[in-house]
Every structure is written in C-alpha cells, then in structure tokens.
C-alpha cells in the first residue's frame, strides 16, 4: 500500500506539467463526412435529359459538307420527332499540319495532376471547337513492365512526330483501383512528354489474372482459394475503371476517342458480362469510342507458354489440352478488346508491333462533323435503349454517320442486383466523397504481436437519416457497406470489406432507430504504416450513399523508447451484450474468431466507442487502453489514472491503478480500464487526459482529447 501511495504522489507531480508533455502520436482517427452543425442541402430536381449527337455528313465523293443548320436536319428518337436546340460544325481536316518539332530536347518536368475529373468546357469558351480529342489511357494494373514500356514508347512517338495542330491529348492512368487524370486535354507537346517520362515502368501491377485451367503451372502441394474468384473481381474493376473514364469524358460535347493500352482483357465466363454491358452503355451515352491497343504486340508464344510461368506438369501437356487452353486464353483476352472497340465505334489494334499505329487510326477516324443537341421528350429513367435516326434534307443523297441510339439512365428503384453492385464500385472509385448520408467513424489500433496490429473501426449513421421501409409496409431495410484500405505509399489495396446489415422493422425497433444511430463495426490486421481508408454506406431503399475517407497511421510501437508504448485510447458510454445487438452484422463470418481478436469485447460484452465524444452525465464514462512491454522478462507494473481539466484547471482525477503483466518473454499487453461516474460534474467542455507511468524505467505517456458533458435528457 505504501508503494502505491508513493506512485500516486509521483503521478500527481507529473500531471502538473502534463500540458507541455503531450504525445499526440497515439491519438486515434475520428471524424465524419459532414460538419456536425451543417444544414441539409435541398435540391430542386427537374427531369430533363440533354442528348448530344455527333453526325458526320459527306457527299458522294466522301468529302465533308459544311454550312448546314439545325433546320436542315430531322432527328427522331424511337420514331418521335425531337427539336434540335443546338447545331455546331466542327472542322477537323485529315491533312492538318503536324506540330513543329521542338528545338529544345531538354524537357521541363511538370507535376502530374493526379485528378479524378476532367475540366468541363465553359459554355462561352471555344476551347474544344475544331479540335480533335484523344485520351491516352494506360491500364497499369495488369500490364507487365515490358508491355508498359512499349505502350509508353508508342505514345511518346505519336506525340513527338505524328500529333497534328488540331489535336488535343489527355493522359489517364488506372492503377490501385482508381482512375487518375495525369494531364487534361492540351496541345503542349512538352508537357505531355514530360508526363509520360514521369510514369514509372512497373508501377501499379498486382491485378494480373491467375489462369486456373489445363495451361496453369503445376504448384505441387500448394493449395489456396480458387483464382477465378479474384479474376472476376479484377476484370470487373478494369471494366468499371473504363466506365469511369468514359463518364469523365462525357462532360464534353465533342467526339472523344479513348486509346486503351492493355495486355489483353479476359472475361471469366458470364460473370463479367453485366459490367461489360454497363461499360459499353456508358461509352455510347458519353459519345466515347474505345480504341484498344494490345501492348503485347505480335506474340509468338510456345505451345505450353513462355518462361514467365512454370510448366503445367499435368497430363494436359501430353494430350494437347494445355496447348489448346493457352491459345484459347490468349484469344479470349483479345476478344474482349475487339468487342469494346466494335460496340463503341472504334477499332482494336491486335497482333501488331507498331503500337503507335493504333493512335494514328483513332486520329484519322475523326474528321469534320456536326454536334446536335436536343432535350428528349421521353424523360423516363427506365434504362431502355432508345433508337435515334437522323436525316438531312439538303443534299438528300448525303451519307450520314451517327450513333444509332443510346441507353437511358436508370433511377435506383429500377436497379437490379448487378446495377446496385456497379453503383457501389463506381462510388468507391470516385475521389470526391458523396455525403447524402452522414457517416461518422472511429479508427483504433491494438498491438497483437511485434509485427501486427488489430485495427477495429466503428461506423455510425444517424437512424433518422435512413428512409425506413417500415413506412411502406416492409418488414426490414438493408444497409450496404463496402470499404477498402490502401497503402498510401504503394497505392495497393491491402484489405477490404463488403457487408450488409439487415434491420428488422418491428414497431419498437423503428422507433428506437429514430433515437439512436445505426452502428457497424469491423476489424483488420495491418502492419505499421500509413494507410488510406475509404468506406461507403448505402440505404438500399432509396439509394442514398455516404462516403467516409481519411488517412491514418499505425505506428511502430517497437521503436518507442522514450515513453510507454500504448494503444489507442477508447472512450465509451456503453457496454452492450453481444446477444442483444439490434442486428447481426457478422452473418456468414466466424463470429467466435472475430470476437476473440477484438480487445473491446470482454466477457461477452462489447465496449462501443463514442465517435462524437459527447457524454451524458447520467451515465458512466468507460476508458480503455492497452500499455505494452515489448519483452516482459521481468515483472514491471504500469500505473495509470484519468484527469479532467477545464480552463486549464484540474477538476477531477481518478484513483490510480497499477497493473502488472505476466512475465512470459513475449509482448505483454497491459489492459487499463476505468469506470468514471459523471454525475457530479457540471455540463460543459473538458480536456480528458490519461496518464500512464512506468516507475521502473522512469517513463511516462500522456494522452489528451476534448470531450463534452451534457445533462441527462438533453
């Protein structure tokens, strides 16, 4: 007892200088995608759809016919005449002079934009008039370094020697799950070349398909999950990225050509058909034609594969099955590229070593044309195909080339399962967050061993924001969750989550949701480093989406030598019995394993972190953290206590506790738990400080966070 009193006195002495000794590195990441007091945004929605149609008009000799006006054209949609509101002629001579060669070969290195949107053309600006728009799109996720090098060389050759005076070129890149705009449309050859030179050959890889058939390599006794599951996901992401790029280009009214550099794109049966159709539909609606270029060039592969993969080592190599499968896989990877081009009005360059020829083909395909714009009389968002027919009165024998139709947009109520999945994937790839739903999140970390950390996340959505299906007579409502964690420096996805919460809507539950938030929690195992988390929630009844995105750091506590290494500090106002959860968010998962790994679950009761840090003085405040001794070969107690400060004066201090870990030679987590009554504290704002002392090694750590106390009933 005497020793404990001595430690308490030492703790009080240290607390006097705590305001200048705070270590902020241990503060967990919390926040939300809306300001707490922000007003709701009210939107006036008018359902009118502007349709843009590019029409090429040529005479019998194949020469463009200029000088036509809107009155010379007749346009129908599904047989219904439409009023043409705008008509503009774009003059793009095929014999335009090439840009002059630069005298100075020393390029100025420009900073890459790394945006996720292209700048739209202002209504009063002729920026893109009489200009040919070519977007160079590099799919670095599945191109080997050799193919990346050939693609970049082809793009550089075109820009140096074949780019014409009417050309504007943009550079886009897909890697790590996002589409980046490295350079907006420009005629500045020096800028374009410098951007290409800053692209690192070999970056962004990691999504190459693993073939799982008779041609696949023999891995001996190795066993793992079926590779086809990962291939389906990778192909969907590649196609979804193309869809995102097409939508970016759709903001411009002119014709757009997207030159798609890839090492083939292989569909996995019918699993990717829905996304393929969605990508083609988006390109047609945006007026974008795909011009795929197979960066592998002319391939002369051995019957059983090249040296980049192991020998099949099965009976297929003797029966010819392996050779047939190898040839079939290669052909299938080109068939998808051919289909993307044919369905959008482009042309694929396959089995050709001069890759810049594919860019020239796209360049020469766009000549003089008219831009016609009209507001469709059919405002229904039903997703149906609408057939367009354009004729010209003068001259009557003119040859017209135009888009034969487009797919209308869909409202959320008409989405099928594939449409809903694509909506989440598209939202996940957008850089700008969607804040239709308010999302608050708290991210903590706890050290599992000397290498790994358990990272629990808690997501909260105000129940009042959800359009509950109970009002429409339904018995439940579904909340979809999807998220991913990326390594900030490498750009690779290190973990992801896809889940949903099915909430039963009894009368009691519906009224309870109106008073308290929906909560979802999950956990990840990560190594020390800097990460980016992006998390989406969607109300499956209305389609409203909320996005939360932030960077967070998992520190390497093994290197902490000057202070006591600790985990995140969790502040909570409630412990919930796992059996009394409002919904089951872990359906289909190994509940026992997940609960055992979560340090916030003790004796079947879960500590619910308070993301907002607002507490009612009618309830107790729970404080939980872990201290660590990296090599617990000797018994060394840790002492901790909690203090509240207001106006830089101490108004409360808990009794210190001393906890001694077990001496087992391994990492020894020391759980430190406090139960603090708030009834005697007045409402207001406080600084909550947790002090952790190691008397044996004379080390201390201080953690602070602002909290707010309110009276019961407020």
C-alpha positions in Angstrom: 0.0 0.0 0.0 2.9 2.3 0.8 4.3 1.7 -2.6 1.1 2.5 -4.3 0.7 5.8 -2.4 4.2 6.7 -3.5 3.3 6.0 -7.1 0.2 8.2 -6.8 2.2 11.1 -5.5 4.7 10.7 -8.3 1.7 10.6 -10.8 0.3 13.8 -9.3 3.7 15.5 -9.6 4.0 14.5 -13.3 0.4 15.7 -14.0 1.4 19.3 -13.1 3.5 19.5 -16.3 1.3 17.3 -18.4 0.2 20.2 -20.6 3.6 20.6 -22.1 4.4 16.9 -22.4 1.6 15.6 -24.5 2.4 12.9 -27.1 -0.1 13.3 -29.9 1.1 10.3 -31.9 -1.2 8.0 -30.0 -4.5 9.8 -30.9 -6.9 7.6 -32.9 -8.5 8.9 -36.1 -12.1 10.0 -35.7 -14.4 12.2 -37.8 -17.3 12.3 -40.1 -18.1 13.3 -43.7 -20.3 16.2 -42.7 -19.9 19.0 -40.2 -22.0 18.3 -37.1 -23.9 21.6 -37.4 -24.1 21.6 -41.2 -27.5 22.3 -42.7 -29.1 19.8 -45.1 -28.7 20.6 -48.8 -32.1 20.9 -50.6 -32.0 20.1 -54.3 -34.6 21.2 -56.8 -34.8 18.3 -59.3 -36.1 18.9 -62.8 -36.2 15.8 -65.0 -34.9 16.9 -68.4 -32.3 14.9 -70.3 -30.0 16.7 -72.8 -28.9 14.3 -75.5 -25.8 15.1 -77.6 -25.4 13.5 -81.1 -22.3 13.8 -83.3 -23.2 13.4 -87.0 -20.8 13.1 -89.9 -22.2 14.4 -93.2 -20.4 13.6 -96.5 -21.2 13.8 -100.2 -20.8 11.1 -102.8 -17.1 11.7 -103.1 -16.6 11.3 -99.4 -15.9 15.0 -98.7 -17.5 16.7 -95.7 -20.4 19.0 -96.3 -20.2 22.3 -94.3 -22.7 25.1 -93.8 -25.7 23.1 -92.6 -28.0 24.4 -89.9 -30.4 22.8 -87.4 -33.3 23.3 -89.9 -31.5 21.0 -92.4 -31.6 18.0 -90.0 -34.5 15.8 -88.9 -34.0 13.8 -85.8 -36.3 11.2 -84.2 -36.0 9.2 -81.0 -38.0 5.9 -81.1 -39.9 7.4 -84.0 -40.8 10.6 -82.1 -39.5 13.9 -83.7 -37.2 15.9 -81.5 -36.5 19.6 -81.5 -32.8 20.3 -82.2 -31.8 23.1 -79.8 -28.1 23.4 -80.9 -26.1 22.7 -84.0 -22.4 23.4 -84.4 -20.0 22.4 -87.1 -16.6 21.0 -86.2 -13.9 21.4 -88.8 -11.1 18.8 -88.4 -9.2 18.4 -91.7 -7.5 15.0 -92.0 -4.5 16.7 -93.6 -3.9 19.0 -90.7 -0.2 20.0 -90.4 1.8 18.2 -87.7 3.0 20.3 -84.8 6.5 21.7 -85.4 9.4 19.7 -83.8 10.7 21.2 -80.6 14.1 22.7 -80.9 14.9 22.1 -77.2 15.1 18.5 -76.4 15.5 19.2 -72.7 12.1 18.8 -71.3 10.7 20.7 -68.3 9.3 18.2 -65.9 5.8 19.1 -65.0 3.9 17.8 -61.9 1.3 15.2 -62.7 -2.2 16.3 -62.0 -3.5 13.1 -60.4 -7.0 14.4 -60.6 -10.1 12.2 -61.0 -12.1 14.6 -63.2 -11.5 16.4 -66.5 -12.2 20.1 -66.7 -15.5 20.7 -68.5 -15.6 23.2 -71.4 -17.2 26.5 -70.3 -20.4 27.4 -72.2 -18.9 30.6 -73.6 -15.5 29.3 -74.4 -14.4 27.8 -77.8 -11.7 25.8 -76.2 -12.5 22.5 -77.9 -14.1 23.8 -81.0 -12.5 22.4 -84.2 -10.2 20.3 -82.0 -9.7 16.5 -82.0 -9.9 15.0 -78.5 -7.6 11.9 -77.9 -7.4 10.4 -74.4 -4.4 8.1 -73.8 -5.5 5.6 -71.2 -2.9 3.3 -69.6 -4.2 0.3 -67.7 -1.1 -0.3 -65.5 -2.9 -2.8 -63.2 -2.4 -5.8 -65.5 0.5 -4.8 -67.9 3.9 -6.4 -67.3 6.8 -4.0 -67.3 7.8 -4.9 -70.9 4.3 -4.1 -72.2 4.2 -0.8 -70.2 7.5 0.2 -71.8 6.2 -0.5 -75.3 2.9 1.4 -74.6 4.8 4.5 -73.3 7.2 4.4 -76.2 4.3 4.3 -78.7 2.6 7.3 -77.0 5.9 9.2 -77.0 6.5 8.6 -80.7 3.0 9.8 -81.6 3.3 13.0 -79.6 6.8 13.7 -81.0 6.2 13.0 -84.7 2.5 12.5 -85.5 0.5 14.8 -83.3 -1.3 17.4 -85.5 -2.1 21.0 -84.9 -5.8 20.3 -84.3 -5.1 17.5 -81.8 -5.6 17.8 -78.0 -4.3 14.9 -75.9 -5.1 13.9 -72.4 -3.3 11.2 -70.3 -5.2 9.0 -67.9 -3.9 6.1 -65.8 -5.6 3.2 -64.0 -3.8 1.6 -61.1 -4.6 0.8 -57.5 -8.3 0.9 -58.0 -8.6 4.5 -59.2 -8.6 6.4 -62.5 -6.2 9.3 -62.3 -6.1 12.2 -64.8 -2.4 12.9 -65.1 -2.9 15.6 -67.8 -6.0 17.3 -69.0 -6.5 17.9 -72.8 -3.7 20.0 -74.1 -1.7 20.7 -77.3 1.5 21.3 -75.2 3.8 18.6 -76.5 6.5 19.4 -73.9 4.0 19.0 -71.1 2.7 15.7 -72.5 6.2 14.2 -73.0 7.2 15.2 -69.5 4.2 13.5 -68.0 4.9 10.3 -69.9 8.5 10.4 -68.7 7.4 10.6 -65.1 5.4 7.4 -65.4 7.4 4.6 -63.7 7.6 1.3 -65.6 6.4 -1.5 -63.3 4.2 0.6 -61.1 0.6 -0.3 -60.3 0.9 -4.0 -61.0 -0.9 -6.6 -58.9 -4.1 -7.5 -60.7 -2.8 -9.9 -63.3 -5.1 -12.8 -63.8 -4.0 -16.2 -62.5 -5.0 -18.8 -65.0 -6.7 -21.8 -63.4 -7.1 -24.4 -66.2 -5.0 -27.0 -68.1 -2.4 -24.4 -69.1 -1.7 -23.3 -65.5 1.6 -24.1 -63.8 2.0 -27.1 -61.5 2.3 -25.7 -58.0 2.9 -29.0 -56.3 1.3 -29.3 -52.9 0.3 -25.6 -52.8 -3.4 -25.0 -52.0 -5.4 -21.8 -52.0 -8.7 -20.2 -52.8 -9.9 -20.6 -56.4 -8.2 -18.0 -58.5 -11.3 -17.5 -60.6 -12.9 -15.5 -57.8 -10.1 -13.0 -57.8 -10.1 -12.8 -61.6 -13.8 -12.0 -61.8 -13.2 -9.1 -59.4 -10.1 -7.8 -61.2 -11.8 -7.8 -64.6 -14.9 -6.0 -63.2 -12.6 -3.4 -61.7 -10.8 -2.9 -65.0 -14.1 -2.5 -66.9 -15.5 -0.3 -64.2 -12.5 1.9 -64.5 -13.1 2.2 -68.2 -16.7 3.1 -67.4 -15.5 5.8 -65.1 -13.1 7.2 -67.7 -16.0 7.3 -70.2 -18.2 9.2 -67.8 -15.4 11.8 -67.3 -15.1 12.3 -71.0 -18.9 12.5 -71.2 -18.8 16.0 -69.8 -17.6 17.3 -73.2 -19.9 17.5 -76.1 -17.4 16.8 -78.8 -16.4 13.4 -80.2 -13.9 11.6 -77.9 -11.5 8.7 -78.7 -10.1 6.8 -75.8 -6.9 4.9 -76.7 -6.8 2.0 -74.3 -3.4 0.4 -73.7 -3.6 -3.0 -72.1 -2.2 -6.5 -72.2 -5.5 -8.1 -73.1 -8.6 -8.2 -71.0 -10.1 -11.7 -70.4 -13.7 -12.2 -69.3 -14.4 -15.0 -66.9 -17.4 -16.8 -68.4 -20.6 -14.8 -68.0 -19.6 -13.3 -64.6 -18.3 -10.1 -66.2 -21.0 -9.7 -68.8 -23.1 -7.2 -66.8 -20.1 -4.9 -66.2 -19.0 -5.2 -69.8 -22.5 -4.1 -71.0 -22.5 -1.2 -68.4 -19.1 0.0 -69.7 -20.2 -0.1 -73.3 -23.5 1.7 -72.5 -21.7 4.4 -70.6 -19.3 5.0 -73.5 -22.1 5.2 -76.0 -24.1 7.6 -73.8 -21.0 9.7 -73.4 -20.1 9.8 -77.1 -16.8 7.9 -76.5 -15.2 5.4 -78.8 -12.7 2.9 -77.5 -9.6 2.2 -79.5 -7.9 -0.7 -77.6 -4.2 -1.4 -78.3 -2.8 -4.8 -77.3 0.6 -3.8 -75.8 1.9 -7.3 -76.1 2.3 -6.7 -79.9 2.8 -9.7 -82.2 3.1 -12.6 -79.9 4.8 -15.8 -81.0 4.4 -17.9 -77.8 5.4 -21.5 -77.3 2.6 -24.1 -77.2 2.9 -24.6 -73.4 3.6 -21.0 -72.5 6.7 -18.8 -72.2 9.3 -18.6 -69.5 7.2 -16.2 -67.3 5.2 -19.2 -65.9 6.0 -22.6 -64.7 5.5 -25.8 -66.6 1.9 -27.2 -66.5 3.2 -30.5 -65.2 -0.1 -32.4 -65.8 -1.5 -34.8 -68.4 -2.7 -31.8 -70.5 0.8 -31.2 -71.7 0.8 -34.6 -73.4 -2.7 -34.7 -74.7 -2.6 -31.2 -76.3 -5.2 -29.8 -73.8 -2.7 -27.4 -72.2 -1.6 -26.0 -75.6 -5.2 -25.5 -76.6 -6.0 -23.8 -73.3 -3.0 -21.5 -73.7 -4.1 -20.4 -77.2 -7.7 -20.0 -76.1 -6.8 -17.8 -73.1 -4.8 -15.5 -75.4 -7.6 -15.3 -77.9 -10.2 -14.6 -75.2 -8.1 -11.7 -73.9 -8.2 -10.1 -77.3 -11.9 -10.9 -78.0 -12.9 -8.5 -75.1 -10.8 -5.7 -76.6 -12.3 -6.3 -80.0 -15.8 -6.2 -78.5 -15.2 -3.0 -76.7 -14.0 -1.4 -79.9 -16.7 -2.8 -82.2 -19.6 -1.8 -79.8 -18.4 1.8 -79.4 -17.3 2.7 -82.9 -13.6 2.2 -82.5 -11.1 -0.4 -83.8 -8.8 -2.6 -81.9 -5.1 -2.9 -82.8 -4.1 -6.6 -82.2 -1.1 -8.6 -83.1 0.8 -5.5 -84.4 4.2 -4.3 -83.1 3.9 -0.7 -84.3 1.6 0.3 -81.4 1.5 4.0 -82.4 -0.4 2.9 -85.4 -3.4 2.4 -83.2 -3.3 6.0 -82.1 -3.0 7.2 -85.7 -6.1 5.1 -86.6 -8.1 6.9 -83.9 -6.7 10.2 -85.0 -7.6 9.7 -88.7 -11.1 8.4 -87.9 -12.4 11.7 -86.7 -13.0 14.3 -89.5 -15.5 17.1 -89.9 -18.8 16.5 -88.1 -21.8 18.3 -86.6 -22.8 18.4 -82.9 -26.6 18.2 -82.5 -28.2 18.7 -79.1 -31.8 18.2 -78.0 -33.9 17.6 -74.9 -35.6 14.3 -75.2 -39.3 14.2 -74.9 -39.1 10.8 -73.0 -37.9 11.7 -69.5 -38.4 8.2 -68.1 -35.3 6.8 -66.4 -36.1 3.2 -67.3 -32.7 2.1 -68.7 -34.1 1.1 -72.0 -32.5 1.5 -75.4 -33.7 4.5 -77.4 -33.2 4.4 -81.2 -32.0 7.5 -82.9 -32.5 8.3 -86.6 -31.0 11.4 -88.3 -31.7 12.6 -91.9 -30.7 15.7 -93.8 -32.9 17.5 -96.3 -30.1 19.1 -98.4 -28.5 17.4 -100.1 -30.8 14.4 -99.9 -28.2 12.0 -101.2 -25.7 12.8 -98.4 -24.1 10.0 -96.4 -24.6 10.2 -92.7 -22.7 8.5 -89.9 -24.1 8.9 -86.4 -24.8 7.0 -83.1 -27.7 4.7 -83.7 -29.1 5.1 -80.2 -28.3 5.1 -76.5 -29.4 3.6 -73.2 -31.4 5.9 -71.0 -30.3 6.3 -67.4 -31.9 4.4 -64.5 -33.4 5.5 -61.3 -32.4 3.5 -58.2 -35.9 1.9 -57.9 -35.3 0.0 -61.2 -31.8 -1.2 -60.4 -31.2 -4.9 -60.4 -28.6 -6.6 -58.3 -25.8 -6.1 -60.8 -26.7 -2.4 -61.2 -26.5 -1.9 -57.4 -23.1 -3.5 -57.2 -21.8 -1.3 -60.0 -23.1 1.8 -58.3 -21.1 0.9 -55.2 -18.0 0.2 -57.2 -18.3 3.5 -59.1 -18.8 5.4 -55.9 -15.7 3.7 -54.4 -13.6 4.8 -57.3 -14.6 8.4 -57.2 -12.2 10.8 -55.4 -14.9 13.2 -54.4 -16.9 11.9 -51.5 -20.7 11.5 -51.6 -22.4 12.9 -48.5 -26.0 12.1 -49.0 -25.8 10.1 -45.7 -23.9 11.3 -42.7 -21.1 8.9 -41.6 -19.0 9.1 -38.5 -16.1 6.8 -38.0 -13.5 6.0 -35.3 -10.3 4.0 -36.1 -8.3 2.5 -33.3 -5.3 0.1 -33.1 -4.1 -2.5 -30.7 -0.8 -4.4 -31.0 -1.2 -8.1 -31.4 2.5 -9.1 -31.6 5.7 -7.5 -32.5 4.7 -7.2 -36.2 0.9 -7.0 -36.5 -1.8 -4.6 -35.2 -5.5 -5.2 -34.9 -7.4 -2.2 -36.2 -11.1 -2.0 -35.2 -13.3 0.5 -37.0 -16.7 1.8 -35.8 -19.1 3.4 -38.3 -22.2 5.3 -37.1 -25.1 6.6 -39.2 -27.9 8.6 -37.7 -31.0 6.5 -37.8 -33.2 9.5 -38.6 -31.4 9.9 -42.0 -32.5 6.4 -43.2 -35.7 6.2 -45.1 -37.0 3.2 -43.3 -39.0 0.7 -45.3 -41.5 0.4 -42.4 -43.3 3.4 -43.7 -44.0 1.5 -46.9 -45.2 -1.6 -45.1 -41.9 -3.6 -45.4 -40.6 -5.7 -42.6 -36.9 -4.9 -42.9 -34.5 -2.5 -44.5 -31.0 -3.2 -45.8 -27.9 -1.1 -45.3 -25.0 -1.9 -47.7 -21.4 -1.4 -46.6 -18.2 -1.5 -48.8 -14.8 -0.3 -48.0 -11.1 -0.7 -48.7 -7.8 0.2 -47.1 -4.9 1.2 -49.3 -1.2 1.6 -48.6 -0.6 5.4 -49.1 2.9 5.0 -50.5 2.4 1.9 -52.7 -1.2 2.6 -53.7 -2.1 -1.1 -53.3 -5.2 -2.3 -51.6 -4.2 -4.2 -48.5 -7.7 -5.1 -47.2 -11.3 -4.6 -48.0 -14.8 -5.3 -46.6 -18.2 -6.0 -48.2 -21.1 -6.5 -45.9 -24.7 -5.5 -45.3 -26.9 -5.1 -42.3 -30.5 -6.4 -42.4 -32.6 -4.5 -39.9 -35.9 -5.9 -38.8 -38.5 -3.3 -38.6 -40.8 -4.0 -35.8 -42.7 -1.0 -34.3 -40.3 -1.0 -31.3 -37.2 -1.2 -33.5 -38.3 1.5 -35.9 -38.9 4.0 -33.0 -35.6 3.1 -31.5 -33.7 3.8 -34.7 -35.2 7.3 -34.8 -33.5 8.0 -31.5 -30.1 6.3 -31.9 -27.7 5.7 -34.8 -27.0 2.6 -36.9 -23.7 1.2 -35.9 -21.4 -1.1 -37.9 -18.0 -2.4 -36.7 -15.3 -4.4 -38.4 -11.7 -5.1 -37.9 -8.5 -5.5 -39.9 -5.0 -6.8 -39.2 -2.3 -4.4 -40.5 1.4 -3.8 -40.3 2.8 -0.4 -39.2 2.5 2.2 -41.9 0.4 5.0 -43.4 -3.0 4.0 -44.9 -6.0 5.4 -46.7 -9.4 4.1 -45.8 -12.5 4.7 -47.9 -15.8 3.5 -46.6 -19.3 3.7 -48.2 -22.7 3.0 -46.8 -25.9 2.9 -48.9 -29.6 2.9 -47.9 -30.9 0.1 -50.1 -34.4 1.6 -50.1 -33.5 5.0 -51.6 -30.0 4.5 -53.0 -28.6 7.4 -50.9 -24.9 7.0 -50.3 -22.5 8.3 -47.7 -18.7 8.2 -48.1 -16.0 8.5 -45.4 -12.4 8.8 -46.4 -9.3 9.6 -44.4 -5.6 8.8 -43.9 -4.5 7.1 -40.7 -1.2 5.9 -39.3 -0.3 2.7 -37.5 2.9 3.5 -35.5 5.7 1.0 -34.9 5.5 0.8 -31.1 8.6 -1.4 -31.1 10.7 1.7 -31.7 9.1 3.6 -28.8 11.9 4.0 -26.3 11.4 7.4 -24.6 7.8 6.8 -23.4 5.4 4.0 -22.5 4.1 2.5 -25.8 0.3 2.4 -25.7 -2.6 1.6 -28.0 -5.4 3.9 -28.9 -7.5 5.2 -26.0 -11.2 4.3 -26.4 -13.8 6.5 -24.7 -17.3 4.9 -24.4 -20.6 5.4 -22.6 -22.0 1.9 -23.1 -21.2 -1.7 -22.9 -23.5 -4.0 -25.0 -24.2 -7.7 -24.6 -23.3 -9.3 -27.9 -26.6 -11.2 -27.7 -28.6 -8.0 -27.5 -27.4 -6.4 -30.8 -30.1 -4.6 -32.8 -28.9 -6.5 -35.9 -26.4 -9.3 -36.8 -23.6 -7.6 -38.8 -21.4 -10.8 -38.8 -23.7 -13.2 -40.6 -21.7 -15.8 -42.5 -18.5 -14.9 -40.6 -16.6 -16.8 -37.9 -18.0 -14.9 -35.0 -16.0 -16.6 -32.3 -12.7 -15.8 -34.1 -13.6 -12.2 -34.7 -14.7 -11.7 -31.1 -11.6 -13.3 -29.7 -9.4 -10.9 -31.7 -11.3 -7.8 -30.6 -9.9 -6.4 -27.4 -13.0 -4.3 -26.9 -15.0 -7.5 -26.2 -14.7 -8.7 -22.7 -16.8 -11.5 -21.1 -19.3 -11.3 -23.9 -19.8 -7.6 -23.6 -18.6 -5.1 -26.2 -17.4 -1.6 -25.5 -18.9 0.8 -28.0 -16.6 3.7 -28.8 -18.1 7.2 -28.7 -17.2 8.7 -32.1 -18.6 12.1 -31.2 -17.1 12.3 -27.7 -20.3 13.7 -26.3 -21.4 12.0 -23.0 -24.4 12.3 -20.7 -23.7 12.8 -17.0 -26.4 10.3 -16.2 -24.2 7.5 -17.5 -20.7 6.4 -16.6 -17.7 7.0 -18.8 -15.6 4.0 -19.7 -11.9 4.4 -20.7 -10.0 1.6 -22.1 -6.4 1.3 -23.5 -3.5 -1.1 -23.5 0.1 -0.5 -22.5 2.8 -2.7 -23.9 6.1 -4.1 -22.6 7.9 -5.5 -25.6 10.0 -8.0 -23.7 8.3 -8.9 -20.4 11.1 -11.0 -18.8 10.7 -9.1 -15.5 7.6 -8.1 -13.6 7.2 -4.3 -14.1 3.8 -2.7 -13.2 2.2 0.1 -15.1 0.3 2.9 -13.3 -2.4 4.9 -14.9 -5.1 7.4 -14.0 -7.6 9.7 -15.7 -7.9 13.5 -15.2 -10.4 16.1 -16.4 -9.3 19.7 -17.0 -11.4 22.8 -17.6 -10.0 26.2 -18.3 -6.5 24.7 -17.6 -7.5 23.7 -14.1 -7.9 20.2 -12.8 -11.5 19.4 -11.8 -11.3 15.6 -11.5 -8.7 12.9 -11.1 -9.4 9.1 -10.7 -7.7 6.8 -8.4 -4.5 5.4 -9.9 -4.5 1.8 -10.9 -1.4 -0.5 -11.1 -1.4 -3.5 -13.4 1.5 -6.0 -13.7 1.7 -8.1 -16.8 2.7 -11.7 -16.9 6.4 -12.4 -17.4 6.5 -14.7 -20.4 9.2 -13.3 -22.6 6.7 -12.2 -25.3 4.8 -9.0 -26.0 2.8 -8.3 -22.9 -0.3 -6.2 -23.3 -1.4 -4.5 -20.1 -5.2 -3.7 -20.2 -6.1 -0.5 -18.4 -9.8 0.1 -17.7 -11.6 2.9 -15.9 -15.2 3.3 -14.9 -15.8 7.0 -14.2 -19.0 8.4 -12.8 -20.0 11.8 -14.3 -23.0 12.7 -12.1 -21.1 15.2 -10.0 -19.5 17.1 -13.0 -21.4 20.1 -14.5 -22.2 20.1 -18.2 -19.6 21.7 -20.5 -16.4 21.0 -22.4 -13.4 19.3 -20.8 -10.0 18.0 -21.6 -9.8 14.3 -20.8 -6.2 13.2 -20.0 -4.9 9.7 -19.5 -1.5 9.4 -17.8 0.5 6.2 -18.0 3.6 5.7 -15.9 6.4 3.1 -15.8 8.0 3.7 -12.4 10.7 1.1 -13.0 12.1 2.7 -16.1 11.0 6.3 -15.2 8.9 6.7 -18.4 5.6 8.3 -18.9 3.0 8.8 -21.6 0.2 11.4 -21.7 -2.9 11.3 -23.9 -5.5 14.0 -24.3 -8.8 14.6 -26.1 -11.6 17.1 -25.8 -15.0 15.8 -24.6 -18.3 17.3 -23.8 -20.7 16.5 -21.0 -24.4 17.2 -21.2 -27.3 16.9 -18.7 -29.5 13.9 -18.8 -32.4 14.4 -21.2 -30.5 16.9 -23.4 
